[in-house]
Amino acid sequence: MPKRKIEVLEEVKKNYVRLALESGNYTTIARNAGISRPTLSKWIKEYEEEVREEMEDSDVVSLPIDPTKEELKAKYEQAIKLLGEKELENAMLRNLLKKTPFRS
């Protein structure tokens, strides 16, 4: 009987693959995930193409294993931009919550 894939677990695996591809540090990502490096490598083989396509669609800059100063700078700028967007979103939500009365 073939193994049935559980969608939630597949998404978790893809997230770890994405983290590994973005950081280039497979060992640390595997350790943080609580899995072995060979297991992460297996997941990367299985999901790399799909994850890279998703990363390209969302304009994510992935770092190679030995990034240059320019690559690090681009990743930093992308992170700052995303952080700014999230801070703005949080501020807007806080403001909306202040204006909306709670009803029980």
C-alpha positions as CSV (number, residue, x, y, z in Angstrom):
1,M,0.0,0.0,0.0
2,P,1.5,3.4,-1.0
3,K,2.1,6.0,1.7
4,R,-0.6,8.6,2.0
5,K,0.7,12.1,2.3
6,I,-0.7,14.4,5.0
7,E,-1.0,17.9,3.6
8,V,-0.1,19.7,6.9
9,L,3.1,17.6,7.3
10,E,4.0,18.3,3.6
11,E,3.8,22.0,4.3
12,V,6.0,21.7,7.3
13,K,8.6,19.8,5.3
14,K,8.4,22.5,2.5
15,N,8.9,25.2,5.1
16,Y,12.1,23.6,6.4
17,V,13.3,23.0,2.8
18,R,12.7,26.7,2.1
19,L,14.6,27.7,5.3
20,A,17.5,25.5,4.2
21,L,17.6,26.9,0.7
22,E,17.3,30.5,1.9
23,S,20.0,30.2,4.6
24,G,22.3,27.6,2.9
25,N,22.9,26.1,6.3
26,Y,21.4,22.7,6.1
27,T,22.9,21.3,9.3
28,T,21.6,24.1,11.5
29,I,18.1,23.9,9.9
30,A,18.0,20.1,10.4
31,R,19.1,20.4,14.0
32,N,16.4,23.1,14.7
33,A,13.8,20.9,13.0
34,G,14.8,18.0,15.2
35,I,15.7,15.8,12.2
36,S,18.9,14.4,10.8
37,R,20.8,16.1,7.9
38,P,20.1,13.1,5.6
39,T,16.3,13.5,6.3
40,L,16.5,17.1,5.4
41,S,18.4,16.3,2.2
42,K,15.7,13.8,1.3
43,W,13.1,16.5,1.7
44,I,15.1,18.9,-0.4
45,K,15.4,16.3,-3.2
46,E,11.6,15.8,-3.0
47,Y,10.5,19.5,-2.8
48,E,13.3,21.7,-4.0
49,E,11.9,22.4,-7.4
50,E,8.5,23.3,-6.1
51,V,9.9,25.4,-3.2
52,R,12.3,27.3,-5.6
53,E,9.4,28.1,-7.9
54,E,7.4,29.5,-4.9
55,M,10.4,31.5,-3.9
56,E,10.8,33.0,-7.4
57,D,7.1,33.9,-7.5
58,S,7.5,35.8,-4.2
59,D,10.8,37.4,-5.2
60,V,12.7,35.8,-2.4
61,V,16.5,36.1,-2.6
62,S,18.1,32.8,-1.5
63,L,21.7,32.7,-0.3
64,P,24.3,30.4,-1.6
65,I,26.4,28.4,0.9
66,D,29.2,31.0,0.8
67,P,27.4,34.3,0.1
68,T,29.1,37.5,-1.1
69,K,28.8,40.8,0.6
70,E,26.4,42.0,-2.1
71,E,24.2,38.9,-1.7
72,L,24.1,39.4,2.1
73,K,23.2,43.1,1.5
74,A,20.3,42.1,-0.8
75,K,19.0,39.6,1.7
76,Y,19.2,42.2,4.5
77,E,17.4,44.8,2.4
78,Q,14.7,42.3,1.6
79,A,14.3,41.4,5.3
80,I,14.1,45.1,6.3
81,K,11.4,45.7,3.7
82,L,9.4,42.7,4.9
83,L,9.8,43.8,8.5
84,G,8.6,47.3,7.6
85,E,5.5,45.9,5.8
86,K,4.7,43.8,8.8
87,E,5.1,46.7,11.2
88,L,2.8,48.8,9.1
89,E,0.3,46.0,9.0
90,N,0.4,45.6,12.8
91,A,0.0,49.3,13.3
92,M,-3.1,49.4,11.0
93,L,-4.6,46.4,12.8
94,R,-4.0,48.0,16.2
95,N,-5.6,51.2,15.0
96,L,-8.6,49.3,13.7
97,L,-9.0,47.5,17.0
98,K,-9.1,50.8,18.8
99,K,-11.9,52.1,16.6
100,T,-14.0,48.9,16.7
101,P,-16.0,48.5,19.9
102,F,-16.1,44.9,21.3
103,R,-19.5,43.4,21.8
104,S,-20.2,40.4,24.0
